[in-house]
């Protein structure tokens, strides 16, 4: 296990050293929490309530700028990531909030943090990296205060994906369209069919929480979001999102093909 963690750290440190255009990322983040093209963020926003003086933990933060939403609304945010390079970038991203942030270098399955400490836990594109999810969700339950909520956005393992993986060229195209990165260790999970969550997996994790919601979000949207990266407010992308949302409401059975989901876990 320690060897796996070391390999992951080496991989992600190398990836995050390449991080550029931090100011552009920060600028782009300003409108994303109010943007119809980011339905997963809108779903979180309507559930968080007042944020002033609440304590938030971002696990596997990478170089995400989504946490600026919590900081700008008065929360204290602790950032955790396996990669020290990612945390260096986060310090730059959050420099104007330096009195409201803390940073911890740690794997997600075992965090050096106190029990019953957080009002909100947030993870974006994190769960597909977690090998021992039982331990992970037990850890989330330990860290949350009573009544606290954890939000996780990630990829859902749809049946179609399993067929795509058998065809190298198609799988390469599929990976290019995904919003999440995949390390060599993750590839091992893919080979053994453990990459991405399925609904039957969810039933196991429900036991750690009083309320556990699994919301499937989108399938076309995420592809066009990749194509229109940096132009998230484009009229065409908004049109695509509206069409997708309409289809999902009219034909709920289409949700089984959604490859992005939101988990809402309440203690």
Secondary structure, DSSP 4 states (H G I P E B T S, - for coil): -HHHHHHHHHHHHHHHHT---HHHHHHHHHHHTT-TT-HHHHHHHHHH---TT-EEEEET-TT--TTHHHHHTT-EEEEEES-HHHHHHHHHHTGGGTTSEEEEE--TTS----TT-EEEEEEES-GGG-S-HHHHHHHHHHHEEEEEEEEEEEEB--HHHHHHTTSHHHHHHHHHH-SS---HHHHHHHHTT-SSB-HHHHHHHGGG-SEEEEEEEESHHHHHHHHTTT-TT-HHHHHHHHHHHHHHHH-GGGGGG--EEEEEEE-
